[in-house]
Amino acid sequence: MINLNTLSAIKENYYFNNNMKEISFKEYLENEAENDPNFFYELFDNEDYEQKWDSVLSEEDREEWDDLLNKANDIWYKMLEDEEEEQRARIKFQFEDLFGGKDIEEFRELVQNLYNYDDFSEYKSDVIDMNYIDEEEYKEIVKEAITEYIEKNDIEVEIKELNDTDVVEDGDNSFTYKGEEYQGFDSSDGGDFDCTSCENFDLINEAVQDSDCEDKEELTMFLCGMNFVYKKMVDDVMYKFYFK
């Protein structure tokens, strides 16, 4: 009969010494059984198996071993699922802690300068195992944290509207404000909406779109660091040019 304490120790050793996404629990068991002559001696706590391989297993023990191998993938899926959930929770806590207690100016400064996936993986390797979280999952967690901040805080968007005397037209639908070219662009007919000066525009925009708030366009641009907007009708279309 399998020694449950030994089996628990095997699971623990597998968990702490392997990337569970690279090797399944079944593969680990099979490798251990193949390479350790005392594997079955310890697993079954049977002196008859000391320094011997699986060929000496009794019929009853072999059935139990085969049953363990058959269940190994279910055990692995559960361990992997639990670990992924644990790492997701740790990432979310990092951003909840980062955003917690921050006023809107501090918050928008933070979201403009968030770690990308690779940098976060490097800087937080001591507390989070990013082997279990890919880049898309990471972005989803960050977006969720941004959305939660937006919904928990009454954000007053302060974007000042400029007039014709404030800006200089320096090309075809291109404007400059205080020597700075327009940073974002939108049109009322569904044209491109972007903020080329903010590396995290897509992340911020998607988080805002997922939130329950009004004036999503202006909030997005505000969080991207824009403080001014110039509106101009061009061929019956309202164009908006955002500036820092």
C-alpha positions in Angstrom: 0.0 0.0 0.0 1.3 3.5 -0.9 2.6 5.4 2.1 0.6 8.6 2.0 3.3 10.6 3.9 5.8 9.6 1.2 3.4 10.5 -1.5 2.9 14.0 0.0 6.6 14.4 0.2 6.9 13.5 -3.5 4.3 16.0 -4.4 6.1 18.7 -2.3 9.4 17.9 -3.9 7.8 18.1 -7.4 6.2 21.4 -6.6 9.3 23.1 -5.2 11.9 21.8 -7.7 10.1 21.9 -11.0 8.3 24.2 -13.3 4.9 22.5 -13.4 4.2 23.9 -16.9 7.3 22.2 -18.3 6.9 18.7 -16.7 3.7 17.1 -15.6 3.3 15.2 -12.3 3.0 11.9 -14.2 6.2 12.6 -16.1 7.9 13.4 -12.8 6.7 10.2 -11.2 7.8 8.1 -14.2 11.2 9.8 -14.2 11.7 9.2 -10.5 10.7 5.6 -10.8 13.1 5.1 -13.6 16.1 6.8 -12.0 15.8 6.1 -8.3 16.2 2.4 -7.3 14.7 3.2 -3.9 11.7 4.9 -5.3 9.3 2.0 -4.8 10.9 1.0 -1.5 10.1 4.5 -0.1 6.7 4.9 -1.8 5.4 1.6 -0.5 7.6 1.5 2.6 8.5 -2.1 1.8 12.0 -3.4 2.5 11.6 -6.0 -0.2 11.8 -3.2 -2.8 15.0 -1.7 -1.5 17.5 -1.0 -4.3 15.1 -2.6 -6.8 13.0 -1.5 -9.7 9.3 -1.9 -10.5 9.7 -5.5 -11.7 9.5 -6.8 -8.1 6.2 -5.0 -7.3 3.5 -7.3 -6.0 0.3 -7.5 -8.1 -1.5 -5.4 -5.5 1.2 -2.7 -5.4 1.5 -2.6 -9.2 -2.3 -2.0 -9.5 -2.0 0.8 -7.0 1.0 2.3 -8.8 -0.8 2.1 -12.1 -3.8 3.7 -10.5 -1.6 6.6 -9.2 -0.3 7.1 -12.7 -3.8 7.2 -14.1 -4.8 9.8 -11.5 -1.5 11.8 -11.9 -2.8 14.2 -14.6 -5.8 15.1 -12.5 -3.5 15.8 -9.6 -1.3 17.8 -11.9 -4.1 19.9 -13.3 -5.3 20.8 -9.8 -1.8 21.7 -8.6 -1.2 23.8 -11.7 -4.6 25.5 -11.4 -4.0 26.3 -7.7 -0.5 27.7 -8.5 -1.7 29.9 -11.3 -4.5 31.3 -9.1 -2.0 32.0 -6.3 0.4 33.9 -8.7 -2.5 35.8 -10.2 -3.6 36.8 -6.7 0.0 37.9 -5.8 0.2 40.1 -8.9 -3.2 41.7 -8.2 -2.1 42.4 -4.7 1.0 44.2 -6.0 -1.2 46.6 -8.0 -3.8 47.0 -5.4 -1.0 48.0 -3.0 0.6 50.3 -5.6 -2.7 52.1 -6.4 -4.1 52.1 -2.8 -4.4 55.5 -1.2 -3.1 57.3 -4.3 -4.8 60.5 -5.5 -5.7 60.9 -9.1 -2.5 62.7 -10.1 -0.4 60.0 -8.4 -2.5 57.3 -10.0 -2.3 58.6 -13.6 1.5 59.1 -13.2 1.7 55.4 -12.1 -0.4 54.0 -15.0 1.6 55.9 -17.6 4.8 54.3 -16.3 3.7 50.7 -15.4 6.2 47.9 -15.7 5.9 45.9 -18.8 5.7 42.1 -18.5 9.4 41.4 -18.8 10.4 44.2 -16.3 7.7 43.1 -13.8 8.9 39.5 -14.1 12.4 40.5 -13.3 11.8 43.0 -10.5 9.2 40.8 -8.7 10.9 37.4 -9.2 11.5 37.2 -5.4 7.7 37.2 -4.6 6.0 36.1 -7.8 6.7 33.1 -10.1 5.9 34.5 -13.5 6.5 31.1 -15.1 2.8 30.5 -14.4 1.5 33.8 -15.8 1.9 34.8 -19.5 1.9 38.3 -20.8 -1.7 38.4 -21.8 -2.8 37.2 -18.4 -0.5 39.8 -16.8 -2.1 42.6 -18.8 -5.6 41.4 -17.9 -4.8 41.5 -14.2 -3.3 45.1 -14.5 -6.4 46.2 -16.5 -8.6 44.8 -13.8 -6.7 46.7 -11.1 -7.0 50.0 -13.1 -10.7 49.4 -13.7 -11.3 48.8 -10.0 -9.5 52.0 -9.0 -11.6 54.0 -11.5 -14.8 52.6 -10.2 -13.9 53.1 -6.5 -12.8 56.7 -6.9 -14.8 59.7 -8.1 -12.4 60.9 -10.8 -12.9 64.5 -12.0 -11.3 64.8 -15.4 -9.7 68.2 -15.9 -8.9 68.7 -19.5 -8.9 72.4 -20.6 -10.4 73.2 -24.0 -8.1 75.3 -26.1 -9.3 77.8 -28.7 -8.0 79.0 -32.1 -5.6 81.5 -30.5 -3.9 78.8 -28.4 -2.8 76.5 -31.2 -0.9 76.8 -34.4 -1.9 74.8 -37.5 1.4 73.4 -38.9 0.1 71.0 -41.5 -2.9 69.1 -42.8 -5.0 68.5 -39.7 -1.9 68.9 -37.6 -1.6 71.4 -34.7 1.0 72.5 -32.2 0.4 73.8 -28.7 3.4 75.6 -27.0 5.7 73.9 -29.5 4.3 70.4 -28.9 2.5 68.5 -31.6 -0.8 66.9 -30.9 -0.5 63.8 -28.7 -3.8 62.1 -29.3 -6.5 62.1 -32.0 -10.1 61.2 -32.3 -13.0 61.9 -34.6 -16.7 61.8 -34.0 -17.3 59.5 -37.1 -15.4 56.6 -35.5 -11.9 57.5 -36.6 -8.7 56.5 -35.0 -8.4 57.0 -31.2 -4.9 56.9 -30.0 -2.3 58.6 -27.8 1.0 58.0 -29.4 3.0 59.6 -26.6 1.7 57.1 -23.9 3.3 53.7 -24.1 0.4 52.2 -22.1 -2.4 53.7 -24.1 -4.0 50.4 -25.2 -3.9 49.1 -21.6 -5.4 52.2 -20.1 -8.0 52.5 -22.8 -9.2 48.9 -22.5 -9.4 49.3 -18.7 -11.4 52.5 -19.0 -13.8 50.9 -21.5 -14.4 48.0 -19.0 -15.2 50.4 -16.2 -18.6 51.9 -15.3 -17.9 55.5 -15.9 -18.8 58.5 -18.1 -16.7 60.4 -20.7 -14.5 57.4 -21.3 -12.6 59.1 -24.1 -11.6 62.1 -22.0 -10.8 59.9 -19.0 -8.5 57.7 -21.1 -6.6 60.7 -22.5 -6.5 62.3 -19.0 -4.9 59.1 -17.6 -2.5 59.1 -20.5 -1.3 62.5 -19.3 -3.2 64.8 -21.5 -4.3 68.2 -20.0 -5.6 70.1 -23.0 -7.9 69.5 -26.0 -8.4 71.4 -29.2 -11.6 70.7 -31.1 -12.0 71.6 -34.8 -14.7 70.8 -37.4 -13.3 69.5 -40.6 -15.7 68.6 -43.3 -18.6 68.2 -40.8 -16.4 65.9 -38.6 -15.3 67.0 -35.1 -11.6 66.3 -34.7 -10.0 66.4 -31.3 -6.4 67.1 -30.7 -5.0 66.4 -27.2 -1.9 68.0 -25.7 0.1 67.5 -22.5 
